[in-house]
Amino acid sequence: MRAKFVNEKFTEGGDPIKDMGIGVFISKRFDNTDKAAKYMYANLAAILRRKLIPADIIYPIEYKNEKGLRLAYNEKYTKKLFHFVMNYVQGDTTFKGETLRKLNEILLMAGYPFKHPKIKK
């Protein structure tokens, strides 16, 4: 026999999976930014909802935009990365920014980018 009623109440704008705490990610507190960046690197494909980490996730270290600023992350992925950091990494804004900077360093050490983001192929 199947139940006819669901007793949980969800709001129209809410996320029922997150509200129940059964989603993929939970808010985490890290001891330091190194641990936070390593966690993000280990889960980066899932954070970006991809099978693998994209080859063009970051720009080469020497790349600068038209204003002469160094861009760390390809614009295609920036929104998802910031969303994850703001919602799931506990800490102040400086801690979150430093986590993204250290993630960029980890990606550079791992050999990324394998493909320059500005090259169409």
C-alpha positions as CSV (number, residue, x, y, z in Angstrom):
1,M,0.0,0.0,0.0
2,R,1.4,3.4,-0.9
3,A,1.2,6.5,1.2
4,K,-1.3,9.1,0.0
5,F,0.3,12.1,1.7
6,V,3.7,13.6,2.1
7,N,4.2,15.3,5.5
8,E,7.1,17.4,4.6
9,K,6.4,21.0,3.6
10,F,8.6,22.7,1.0
11,T,8.5,26.3,-0.1
12,E,8.0,27.2,-3.7
13,G,11.4,28.8,-4.1
14,G,13.3,26.3,-1.9
15,D,15.5,23.4,-2.8
16,P,13.9,20.2,-1.3
17,I,17.1,18.1,-1.7
18,K,19.2,20.7,0.0
19,D,16.5,21.3,2.7
20,M,16.5,17.6,3.6
21,G,20.3,17.6,3.7
22,I,20.7,14.8,1.2
23,G,22.3,16.8,-1.6
24,V,25.8,16.2,-2.9
25,F,27.4,19.1,-1.0
26,I,27.0,20.3,2.5
27,S,28.4,23.5,4.1
28,K,31.8,22.7,5.4
29,R,34.2,24.5,7.8
30,F,37.9,24.0,6.9
31,D,40.9,24.6,9.2
32,N,42.7,26.5,6.5
33,T,42.5,27.5,2.9
34,D,44.8,24.8,1.7
35,K,42.4,22.1,2.9
36,A,39.5,24.0,1.4
37,A,41.2,24.3,-2.0
38,K,42.3,20.6,-2.0
39,Y,38.7,19.6,-1.2
40,M,37.4,21.7,-4.1
41,Y,40.0,20.3,-6.5
42,A,39.0,16.7,-5.5
43,N,35.4,17.5,-6.2
44,L,35.8,20.1,-9.1
45,A,34.2,18.0,-11.8
46,A,31.1,17.5,-9.6
47,I,31.0,21.2,-8.7
48,L,31.0,22.1,-12.3
49,R,28.6,19.3,-13.1
50,R,31.0,17.7,-15.6
51,K,32.4,14.2,-16.0
52,L,36.0,15.6,-15.9
53,I,37.7,18.9,-15.0
54,P,37.5,21.0,-18.2
55,A,40.8,21.4,-20.0
56,D,40.2,25.2,-20.3
57,I,39.2,25.7,-16.6
58,I,41.8,28.4,-16.0
59,Y,43.8,30.8,-18.1
60,P,47.6,30.4,-18.5
61,I,49.5,32.4,-15.9
62,E,50.8,34.9,-18.5
63,Y,47.3,35.7,-19.9
64,K,46.0,39.1,-19.2
65,N,42.7,40.7,-20.4
66,E,42.5,43.9,-22.5
67,K,42.8,45.9,-19.2
68,G,46.0,44.2,-18.3
69,L,44.5,42.2,-15.5
70,R,45.3,38.5,-14.9
71,L,42.2,36.4,-15.1
72,A,42.3,33.3,-13.1
73,Y,39.3,31.3,-14.2
74,N,37.6,30.9,-17.6
75,E,34.4,32.9,-17.5
76,K,32.3,29.8,-18.4
77,Y,33.1,28.3,-15.0
78,T,33.5,31.4,-12.7
79,K,29.8,31.6,-11.7
80,K,29.6,27.9,-10.5
81,L,32.9,28.2,-8.6
82,F,31.8,31.4,-6.8
83,H,28.4,29.9,-6.1
84,F,30.0,26.8,-4.5
85,V,32.4,28.9,-2.4
86,M,29.8,31.4,-1.2
87,N,27.3,28.7,-0.3
88,Y,29.3,25.7,0.9
89,V,32.7,27.0,2.2
90,Q,32.3,28.5,5.7
91,G,34.4,31.5,6.4
92,D,34.7,35.2,5.7
93,T,35.1,36.7,2.2
94,T,38.9,36.8,2.5
95,F,39.0,33.1,3.4
96,K,36.8,32.3,0.4
97,G,38.9,34.4,-2.0
98,E,42.1,32.9,-0.8
99,T,40.6,29.4,-1.3
100,L,39.9,30.2,-5.0
101,R,43.4,31.6,-5.4
102,K,44.9,28.4,-3.9
103,L,42.7,26.3,-6.1
104,N,44.1,28.1,-9.1
105,E,47.6,27.3,-7.9
106,I,46.7,23.6,-7.6
107,L,45.3,23.6,-11.1
108,L,48.5,25.3,-12.5
109,M,50.6,22.7,-10.7
110,A,48.5,19.9,-12.2
111,G,49.2,21.2,-15.7
112,Y,46.1,23.1,-16.5
113,P,45.1,24.7,-18.8
114,F,45.6,22.0,-21.4
115,K,43.7,24.1,-23.9
116,H,43.7,27.9,-23.9
117,P,40.2,29.2,-23.3
118,K,40.3,31.8,-26.1
119,I,41.2,29.2,-28.8
120,K,38.1,27.8,-30.5
121,K,38.2,24.1,-31.5
